[in-house]
Amino acid sequence: ELVYDYMLWLEALASMVINKTLTLKLINNIYNYRFFAIVNNPTIQKNEIAKYPTFYKNVFKLHKLWSDYRKTEGQDILLEKYDLSKLQMYDQIVKGK
């Protein structure tokens, strides 16, 4: 249940970034470790994110935005070996189809 609660919090954070209430520049140093530690965790992907991807549409979108931002800034992405973008449904969800 703690993972579910945290994922819902990330969904809210994602909405604030997508709606431009918060910027990636503002939250990058504060939350990047926490965000990528959970969304790029293969166990959490298997047991939560991949099972219920429609619950976390904005998290997928935030992942795309934030990954692109960090790459542009020359910053590493935590657990990139297990990057969320490697999930089969990733592109479909990010593009909103």
Secondary structure by P-SEA (a helix, b strand, c coil): caaaaaaaaaaaaaaaaaaccccccccccccaaaaaaaaacaaaaaccccccccccaaaaaaaaaaaaaaaaacccccccccccccccaaaaaaacc
